[in-house]
Amino acid sequence: MTVTLSQAEFQQRRQRLLDKLAKEKQSAMAIIPSAQLQTRSRDTEFPFRQDSDFYYLTGLNEPDAVLVLAPDTELPVQLYCQPKDPQQEVWHGRRMGVAHAVDRLGVDIAHPIDDLDEHLWHLLDGVHSVYTDHSKLEFLQHCQSIAAELRAEGKRGAQPPRAWLDLAPWLHQWRLTKSAAELDMMREAARISVAAHRRAMQFVEPGRFEYQVVAELHHEFAMQGAAGPAYGTICGSGDNACILHYTENSAQLRHGDLLLIDAGAEYQGYAGDITRTFPVSGRFSDAQRQVYDIVLRAQEAALATVKPKSTLMRAQDAAAEVITAGLIELGILSGSVKKHMEQASYRRFLIHGIGHWLGLDVHDVGDHQQPDKTTPFAPGMVITIEPGVYIPADAHDVAEQWRGIGIRIEDDLVITADGYENLTADVPKTIAEIEAWMQSK
């Protein structure tokens, strides 16, 4: 199944930004750079991954490009990109080229990237406000250096920009709510991720290595049409599961251990993100069952809060209360649920947030002004819900039977008008489902 975004979708996004710029009290323009190739070692590069904001506005998956939106000009949508170069393309791959940009991307005009500085000198003259990504400091400083040249020409009537503003709050608020076409892309990313997790569950057995499990996941991503993993795949067995961003993936799987897999495919730029934890041998031990049951009930409690106008914070509180009560029942915590909730002492074992936005970035944008996760849910938003309990092997004040257990369960949800759609529900999740699926291979 091939799902793509239409040229019209990218044009609509650019028009929205143009309209926003045109409504500014003073003349304004936006300058958005692409990502650049990143050196891996000496003269080799990492596989290219486009900047998410640039891709959101263009759909172009090439480095060395800049989008300029200048509403006060005759041709307001201007792209600067790499020209065709047969010699370079033999070595590094095909380029779209300047001549094809207008037809393929729907921009008003395209120029070679080497013309950018000269054109900016004229485009910046007389513009009051320039919006760009302030996190790309080097590019921002380069644009400001061109403006400084204009300032030096002031006696001849040149007028440099007076304000340099961050574009991210606008774009990131818009990216928070997905279009119908974007949701189809995310469903496909989720479908591929689901297939990979189901494959991995049946591949796992004692004696194999974490990296071999990763290879199975990535193989399925590729065979299903994904570009690859959406982030560094986490495949932690035993106590490695207690390291949240464990990506060493080098240990041998042992009978009696759990395996935590946090992996998702990237499809057409959009991320899947699933976590499942299951027994290497195919059967949970009694201790593992008890902790797993707490985490599963915590996720169910969090999911029950997910609907329009609710928040990630509400889901966090619901999950934390279940986990706190469960840890008290097991004797890992002592005292009252109320006391531990007030003191947030449960955070020793639930050491991360309950979830995050999902989209072009696996930890997607959207909480610019809401770091406390109080943005109300609305239809079209996509989130993850991922409670966990982590009891490291060196937690000597905890009974030995619980030590070395790390469990996380994560699903991808689209907020709907009356609740949510679980995009990743087809990965076995209950104890009975997991054991049955692993035994059916």
N, C-alpha and C positions, 0 to 999 in steps of 0.2 A: 504494500500500500504506500503510495507516494502522496504526501500532503505538502502543499506549498502555499505561501502567501502571495497574493496578487500584487501587481505593480500599483494598482489603484489604492491598496491598503497603505503602502509606503507614501504615496502621494498625499493621501488624506492626513497622515501624520505630519508631513512637512507643512501642509496647508494650515493645520491647527497651530503649529508654531509660528508660521508667518502671520496669521491673524493675531496671535498673542503679541508679537513684536509690533505690529501695526497699531495696536491699541495703546502702546506706551505713550506717555505725555510728550517725550522727546524722541527724535529719530533713533532707531535701534536696529541692530543686526546680530546674527548669531554665526559663530564659526565653530565647526565640530570636526575634530581630527579623527582619523582612523587609528587603529592600533598599529604598532610597528613590529617587525620581526625581532625576536629576542634571541640573543646568542646562547646556545647550549654549551658549546665548548669550542674555543678557538674560532674556526671558520665555519661552524655548523650552527643551525638555528633550531629552536623548538618548532614543532608544527604550529602554523599560524592560527590564531584565534582572534576574530574580530572584536573590537571594542563594542560593547552591547548597545550603548547609546547611538553610536554611528550606524550600527547595523539596523537598529530600530527605525532610523530615519531614511536609510538608503537601500538596504538589502544587499549591499556590495560586500563581498568577502575577500577584499584585497588590502594589502598594506599601502602606505604612502599615498593616502588620499585625504582630502579635506572637503567638507560640505560647507558652503557659505549660503546663508539665507538673508537676503537683503531686500526687504519689502519695498523700499523706496526706489528701487532700480527697475529698468525696463525688463530685465530677465532676473527675477528674484531668486531662483533656485539654481545655484552654480556649483558644479562639481569640478574638483581638481584631482586628477588621477594619473596613474602611470600610463604613458603612451605605449603603443605596440613597439616591441623591440625584438626581432627574431633571434638575435644572438643571445640576449638575456633569457628569452623564453625557452630556448633549448636547454638552458641550465636550470632554470627555476620555475618553469611552468607558464602556461598561457595567461595572458592578460586580457581584460575586456577591451582596453584601449579607449582613447578619447572619442573616436569616430562612432563607436557603438553605444556610448553612455546615454545619450538622449533617448534612443529607442528602447534600450534594455531597462533603464532605470526610471525613465519619465522625468528627468531633470530638464530645466530650460536650456542650459548650455553647459558644455564641458570644455576644460582646458587642461593642458599638460601640468603636472604638479610643479614643474620648475617655473611656471609663470605665476605661482601663487604670490610671492613676495611683491612683485611688481604690481600685480592687480590689487593686493591689499593696500598698497600705498595710496591708491586712488579710492578704493572702497571705504577706507577708514576716514578719509577726509570729509569732514562735515557731519559725521555720525556722532550722536551724543553718547549712546550706551552700546557697549559690546558685550554680548552674552557668550560665554564659553565655559568649558569644564575646568574649574579651578584646581581640580586634583591633578591635572596634567600641567604641572608647573613649568616645565621646560617649554612647552608649546605656548603657554600663556605669556611667558617672558619674551619669547620670540616675537609674538604679535605686538607686545608692548614696545619692543625695540623699534619696530617699524613706526609705531605711533610717535616714538621719541624723535624719529627723523622728521615727521610732520611738524612736531613742535618746534624743531630747529628752523623749519621753513615758515614759521608763523608770520614773519614780517612780509612774506609774499602772499599772505592771505590764507594759508593752509590752517585747517582747524582740526586738531587731533581729538579723539574721543575723550570725554570727561569722566566716564564711569566704566569700569570693568566689572561685570556682574556674573554670578555663577548661574549657569543654565540648568544645573542638575535638579534643583527643586521642582521646576516645571516638568521636565521630562520624566523624572522619577515618580511624580504623582500620577502622570498619565499612564506610565508603564504598570502601575499597580493594578489597574483594572484591564483585563484582557478582552479583546474582541472575540467574536464567534470564531473567526479564522484562527486566531492565536490559541484558543481553547482546543481546536482540532489538532493543532501542532502538539500541544501538551498532552493530549490524550494519546497521540502516537508515541511520544517520548515515554509516557507511562506504560503503554502496552509493551514496548520493547524492553523496558526495565523489568516489568513483571516476568516476561519470558526468560530473561537472564537469571533472575532470582530463583525461579522454579527449576531451571536447569542446574544451577549451582547446588540447590538442596539435594538433588539426586546424585550429584557427582561426589559430594563429600563423603569421606570415610577415613577412619584412623590410618595414619601412615602417610597420607598425602600432605602436601605443603600448602600454606596459605597462598603463595604465589600461583600455584596451579589452579586454585579456585578462582583467583583473579583472572587467569587466562581463559577459563570457561565463561566467565561473565563477559569479558571483552570480546570473545569470539561470538557470543550470541548478539551483542550489540551490533557488531559489524555485519553478521549474516542477516540481521533484521533491518539493515539500512541506516543505522545511526552513524554519526561521524566518529563516535567513540564515547568514552566516559565523560560525564558532565563535570566531574571533579575527581580528585584523587581517591581512588577506590580504597575503602577501609575493609579489611578482612582480618579481624582479630580473634584468635582462638585463646581459650583459657583466660589468664590474667591480662592478655593484650587487649581484651574487650573493654578494660577499664581505662584505656588511653583513648580519649575521644577522637582525636584525629590521627590514629595509628595508621600509617601507610607503609611501614617497613615490609609487612606481609611476607615474612621469611620463615616463620616457625612451622614446625611439623605438627600436624593435627594429632591429638592424642585421644584415646578412648576415655570417655568420662568427661571431657571438656565440652563447653559450649563454643559455638562459633558465631560471632557477630559480623554480619555483612552490611555495610552501608554503601550502596552503589546505585548509580543512575545513569541512563543513557542521555546523550545530547542529540536531539533531532532538529535539524534546520535551525540551530542556535538555541533551542528551548530545552530545559533540563527536566529530567526525571530524578527522583530522590526517594529511595526506599531503604528502610532498615528492617532486617529480620534477624532474630537470634534463635539458634536451634542446636540440638545436640549432635556432636560429631558422630556418635555411635547410633543415632536414630532414636534414642529413648532418653527422656529427661530423668535425672535422678530425683529423689523426693525433695531435696533442698532446692534444686533448680526449678522444679515445678512450683514450689511455694513462692519463690521470688518472681518467677515468670508470671504467675497468676496476678501478683500485685501490679506489675507493670501493665499487663493487659487490661486489668480493671481500671487502672489509671487512664489508659488511653480511651477506654469506653466512656469514662466520666468526662474527659476533655471533649470527646466527639459530641457528647450530648449538649454541649454549650454552643456548638458551631452553627451559627445562623446569622442572617443579616442583623446588624447593629450590635452583635456581641464583639468580643475582642480576644486577642491572644492572651491577654492578662487574665481574663475570666477562665479561659481554658487551662492556663497555668495553675491557677488556684485550685480548680477542681481536681486536676491530676495530683497536685502536691498533697492535697488533703487525703486522697486515697493511699498514696505512697506512705505518707506519715503514719496513718492508721495501720497499714500493713506491716511496716517496720516495727511498730510497737508490738503488734501481735507476735512477731517473730522474736522479740526480745532484743532486737538490734538497737532500738531506741527505747527509752523508758520515760514515763510521765504521760501527760495528756496531749491529745492532738492539738488542742487550742494553744498550749504553751509552745509547742514546736512550730506551729504555723506562725505565731506571733514573733518568735525569735528566728524564724527561717532556718532552724538547725537541720531540717531535712536536706538542706542544700549540700551537706557533706556527701550525700548519696545520690541526690538528683542535682548534678552539677552544671546543668545547662538549661536554657530556656525550653519551653514546651514545643516550639516550632518557629517557622519563619516564612516569609513570602517566597514564592517560587515563580520563575519565569525565564527570561534570557540569562539571568544569573541564578545559580543554585541558591545562594543567599540573596534573594532578589531585593531590588530597591523598593522604597516606599515609606520607610519610617524616618524620613529626614527630620521632621520636627516632633516625632513621637518615639523617642528612645525607650520609653517605658511600655511600649507595645499596647497603646490604648487606641490606635486607629480602629474605628468601627468597621466591621466586615460589611461588604456590599456585594451583590451578585457580580460575578466575573472576576473576583479576586481569587488567587490560588495560594494556598498555604500548605505547610506540612504540620502534622501533629506527631510528636516524637518523645514521649516520656521515656525515662530510663532509670535504672538503679545500678550503681557501680560500687562494689565492695572490694577494694584492692587486696591482694594477697598479704600485704604488710599491715593491714588493719588489725593490729594485735589485740585491741580492746573489743573486737567482735568475735563471737564464737567461730571456731575453725570451720564448721560445716558451711558457713556462708562466704568465707573468704575466697577471693579469686573469681567471683561471679560478677559478670557485667552483662546487662541485658538492656537493649533498646528496641522499640517497635515504632516504625515510622510509616505513615501513609501520606499520599498527596490528595488534597481536597480542593474542589472548585466550590466556591460559595454560590448557592442558588437562591431563588426567590424565597424558598421556605426551609432551607437547610443547607445541605452540601451533597456533592457527588464525589464518591471515593474512587479516584482514578486507578488505585493500586490494590483494590480489594481482592483481586484474584491470586495474590500470593498467599499461600497458607499461613494462618496466623494463630489460630487456637492450638493448644497442645495436641488435641486429637487430630486436627488437620495436618499439622506438621509431621507427626509420627506416621500417619497413614501415607502421606505423600512420599516421605523418605523410604518407607518400606515397600512402596509400589514400583520401585525402579527395576 
